[in-house]
């Protein structure tokens, strides 16, 4: 660090303040932003979010396998809709299947009893 005299102190403090401001601005850019849950994504952003290629996403759109909007010529995707689409594709675990199989006979009996009473 270079030396300075007392008379130069205000200028040195000003320069230091400017450097701190620039560092703060750079750090603010580096901080990860929380994505807006209701954010609208373009095709590239949606493909990145889903971790698929843009071509694969176009295929899903053409097969109408995925929710999208197309006002005009461009495709748009809602982040919430994409998350829900992912959840709907969830496979049940073996435990869930077994539990459902154990409950199913009781459901059938209940339905039969309701039908007889009506």
Secondary structure as UniProt FT lines:
FT   HELIX           6..8
FT   HELIX           9..30
FT   TURN            37..38
FT   STRAND          40..41
FT   HELIX           43..50
FT   HELIX           54..62
FT   TURN            63..64
FT   TURN            72..73
FT   STRAND          76..78
FT   HELIX           79..88
FT   HELIX           94..117
//
